[in-house]
């Protein structure tokens, strides 16, 4: 006879020893891990296909001469939706009580809304329409992404979080690869492409909700009022300095990384000189990144669990990312970008493996884990809002995409330096 465990039950934070901890199968975490990876991969496929290919092509059709600025504007405005929605999604799922748990209902709402919005986005004919629909999609997908990540601190012991964090990192790289493939396949049939990736997301979320049904009826509900809602967007970095330094370091590292991903199609077209052939080469870039991540992601995740360290691994992964970004500066051609993709896959994949382990160790309150994870996830949004916007402005000012590589190196070094100020976490 199985015993129902309330969804709000939190995994132990300080196991006696890694060796004595039961396996994932014994902890009944295999279904959670596999379905979480499924949803995460599909989400990154969705975001990559839309942001790196579909939107980029639509904007080029609408405004060929101002494509870089137009893409920066759409991505920046869209990121506001994620910035506002991520903490709210976490806070609402913290306080929802149903027979299938507090997270799943909001994930399902977000997935259904995403399908509808993707159809509208595909038919947009102006930059304004693209910006509005992309903003709403960023909000709807965060009602999937933020609640699903809360399952890690909620159900997984610390000594087993490395494999979950590594899986999220690997999901990102796999999603980027398959997203670029999807972008290339549907480049001439954008409406069909939007339908395909959004419908797949809905299937993934339904699967997760069915496999991970965990009633939380009867679990005490944290209070909610206007003041608490406003505090949803804030964690005091003076009171919780480890959280503050983690937030800043993650924001800076992602600010160095994301513009290179967002502008990849334009980099291939102009910087590498591939022109119209660039779309067809994007899957090769994704494949190189995936091969790199196949090395860096499991290695960093294994080392994190084995050595119980995070900060030294983040330094190492940041160094690999800096080396990766330096390659296209020395070799501004397709071969240089392929090497860059492999190394950035290894470095960023490894960073992703350790990143969420560090985050779960610095959360201020387990009672508000969803809200606090929502806040830390706004670093992704802010890096897209500020980083991509700054990148677009710098490209227009300098007149070359080479400035993106310089920015990447500077921001990643600064982000890694912030990690040195995090205390009480190895």
N, C-alpha and C positions, 0 to 999 in steps of 0.2 A: 504494500500500500504506500503510495507516494504522499508526501506532506507538502501542502501548499505553503510557499514562502512569500510573505508580503513583498511587493515590489520595492517598497521604501527601505527594506532591510539592507544595511550597508555592509560591504565586505570588510573584513578585519584589516586594519592599517599596519599592524606590526606583528607579522608572523614570527614564531620562535626561530625558524630557520627555513631556508629555501629547500633544503634537502628533505625536511620532514613534511613539507606541504604536499597535499594530495595532487594528483595529476588533473588536467583539465577534464578528462573523462569522469574521474571520481568526483570532481566538483560540479559535474553536469553543466559544464560551460561550452562544450563542443557545439551544440546547436546555436548558442548565442554568438560564438565566434564566427561560425560559417555564415549565418544570416546577416550579421553585422558587416562582414566583409562584402557580401553580395550587395547590400544597400550602399555601402561606401563607394565601391567600385562604380556602380551605376550612377551615383550622384556626381562623381568626378568625371565620368563619361559625359553626362549631361552638361555640366559646367564647361568642360573643355570644348566640346563640340560647338556649343553656342557661342562662348566668349572668344575662342581662338579662331573659329572658322565661320560659322553662320553669321554672327553679328558683323565680323570683319568684312565679309563679302557683301552683306546688305549695305553697310555704310559706304563701301567703295562704289556700289551702284548708285547710291543717293548723292554722294559728294566725293568724287574721285580725288580731287585736289586736296581736300581737307580731311582725308581718311584718318590720319593719326590723331588729329585733334578731336574728330568726331567720335572715334572709339574711346578716347580718354574721357570725353564728356559722358557718353552713355554708361561706361563702366563705373565712373565716379558717382554719377547720380544713382545708378542701380545699387551701388554698395551702401547707400544710405538706408535702403530697405533692409539690408542684412544687419546693419549697425543697430537699427531700432528694434528689429524683430528677434534677434538671437537671445538677448536677456529676457524678453517677454515670453518667448517660447519656453525657455527654461523655467521661468517662474510659474507659468500656468501649468506646465506638466508636473512641477513639484507639488502642486495643490489640487490636481485632478484625481478623483477616486472613481474607478470603474472596475468591472469584472475582468477587463483585459489590461488593466494597469493605467497609470497616469500618462505614460509617454505615447503609447500606440494611437489613441484617438487623435492627438494633435498631428502625429506623423501622417495619418491617413488623410486628414483635412488638408495638410500641406501638399501631399502628393496629388490629390484630386484637383486642387486649385492650380497646381503647376501644369497639368495637362491642358486645362482650359486656357491659361495664360500663354502657353507655348504656341497654341494655335493662333491666338491673337497676335503674338509677336511675329510669327512667320508672315503675317499679312500686312505688317506695318509698312508705311510708305514714306515716313519722314523720320528725321533724327529725334524729334520730340516724342513721337509714338514709341520708337524703340526704347528711349530712355524711361518712359513711364512703365511700359510693360516689363522691361528688365528690372526696374526697381521692385515691382510687385513679385516677380519671379524670385528675386533674391530673398524677399521676405518669406514667400511660400516654401522655398527649399530649406530655409533655416528652421522651419517648423518640423522638418524631417531630420536635419543634421544635428542640431543641438540636443533634442531629446534622445537621439540614438547614442550619442557619446556619453550621456549621463549613466548609461548602463555599465560603463567601465568602473568608475569609482563606487557605484552602487552595488555591484554584484561580484567584482573580481578582486581577490586579495592582492595586496601590493606586489608580492613576489611573483605574481603571474600577470601583472599588468604590462610587462615588457612585451610579451607576445601579442597582446591586444594592441598596444601602441604601435608595434612593428607592423601589424596587420593593417592598421589605418594608414601608416606611411606607404606600405606596399600598394594598398588600394588606390592611393593618390596616383602613384606612378602608373599602375595598370589602367586607371581611369583616364589619365592623360594620353596613354598610347591608344586605347580603344576609342577615346573621344576624337583624337586626330584622325584615326581610321574612319570613324563615322562621318567626320567632317569632310574628308576627301570623297567618300562614297556618295554622300548626299549633297555635294557642292552644287550640283545642277538641279537638284530637287529639294529645295529648302523646306517646303511645307511637309513633305514626306519625312525629311530628316527630323524636324521638330516633333512630329507625331511619334516617330519611332523611339527616340530617346526619352521622351516624357512618358509614353506608355510603359516602357521598360521600367522606369522609376516607380510607377504605380504598382506594377507586378512585384517588384522587389520589396516595397514597403508592406504590401499585403502579405507576402511570404513571411517577413519578419514578425508582423503582428500576430499571425496565426501560430507560428512556431514558439514565440516567446510570451504567450498569454500568461500573465501573473496577476491575479486579482490583488488590488490594494484597498478593497473595501474594508473599512474599520480601522485603517491606519490613521493616526492622528494627522490632521491637516495643518500646516503652518498658516498663521493668520495672513490676511490680505486686506489692505486698505490703501488709501491714496498715498500716504507717506511711504508705505512699503513698496508700492508700485514705482514711485519716483526713485527709491533706493535700489530698484532693480538694475539701474544703469551705473551703479557706483560701488566700488570697494575702496576703502580708505588705504592708500599706499603707505601712509605713515604708520598706521596701526598694523597693517599686514605688509611689511616691506618685501618679503619674499614673493608674494603675489605681484606686487608692483614692479619689481625688477624682472620677473618672468614675463609679465605683460609687455613691458617696454622692449626687452630683448627679443621676444617673439615678433613684435611689430616691426622692429628694425630688420630682422633677418628676412621676414616675408616681404618687406618693402624692397629689399635687394633682389629677391627672387621673382616676385610676381610680374613686374613689368616685362621681364624677358619672356615670360610665358604668354602674356597677353599680346605682345607685339611680335610674336614668333613668325607669323605669316608675313608681316611687313619686313621683318629682318631678313627672311629668306628671299623675298622679292627684291629688295633694294640693297641691303648690306652685302648679301652673298651673291647678288646679281642673277638670281634665277628667274626673275620675272614671272610670267604666267605659269611656269612649270613648278612654282613653289608649292602649290596646294598638294600636288602628287608626292612631294618629298616629305611632307609632314609625318606620315606614318613611319618613315624610316627614322626620323628624329625621335618619334615616340618609342620605337623599338630599341634604339640605342639607349634611351633613358631607362627603359624597363630592364635591359640587361645590366645596366649599372646598378639599378635598385635591387636586382636579384642578388647582388653581392653585398651592397651596403645595408639594406634593410634588415635581413635576418641576422647579419653579423652584429649590428648595433643592438638589436633587440635581445639577442642571446647574451651579449656582454652586459647589457643593463641588468638582466635577471641574474646572471652568474656572479657579477661583481658588486651588484647593488649600488651602482653609481650612475649618475646622469650628467653632471657638469663636465667631467673630462671628455665624455663622448660627444657632447655638444660642441666643445672646442675642436675636436678632431673632425667632426662632420662639417663644421663651418670652414675649416682650413681646406677641405676637399672642394667645397663649393667655390671658395675664392680662387683656387687653382683652376677649376673648371671654367669660370667666367673669364679668366685671363687668357685662355687659349684662343678664342675668336678675335681678341685684340691683336694677338701676334699673327694669327692666320685667318684673315677675314674672308673665308670662303666656305663652301659646303663641307669640306673635309674637317675644317676647324670646328664647325658647328656640330658635326657628328661626334667628335671627341668631347666637345663641351657637353652634349646631351648625355653621353655615357657617364662622365664624371659628375655632372650635376644630379643625375639619377642616383648615383652611389651616395653622394653627400647629402642631398635633400631626403632621400629615402632613409638614410641612417638618422638624420635629424628627426624625421617624423616618427621613427621607432622610439626615440628617447623623449621626445617633446611631451607627449601626453602622460608619460610616467612622471616627469617633473611637475606637470600641471596638477595632477591628482595629489601630489605631495604638498602643494602649497595652497590648496583650496582653503579659504578662511573658515567655511562652515559646511559640514556634511549635510545639515538640514536644508541648506540652500545650494546644494551641489549643482542643480540644473541652472539656477540663476547665475552662479559664479562661473560655470563653464560657458554660459552664454556670453558673459562679459569678456572672458579670455578669448573667445572665438571672434569677438569684434576686432581683434588684431588682424584677422584675415580681411575683414571688411575695410578697416582703416588703411591697411596697406594697399588695397585696391583703390580706395577713394583718393588718398593723398599720394601714394606712391605712383600709381598709374597716371594720375593727373599731372604730378610733377614731371614724370617721364615724358609725357606727351608735350608738355611745355618746353622741356629741355631739348627734345628732338627738333621741335620747330625752331628753337633759338640757335642751336648748334648746326642744324642741317644734316645731321648724321645719326644713325642708330648706334654708333659706337659709344655714345655717351651713356647708353643704358648699361653697358658692361662696366664702365667706370663707376656708375652709381651703385651697381650691384655689389662690387667689391667693397666700397666704402661702407655701405649700410650693413652688410653681413659682418664685417669686422666690428663695427660699433655694437651690433646686436650680441655678438659673442662676448664682448667685453662686459656687457650688463650682467651676464650670468655669473661673473666673478663676485658680484655683490650679494648673491643669494646665500644666506646663512642657514645652517642647520639642515642642509640637504647636500648629500655627497654628489 
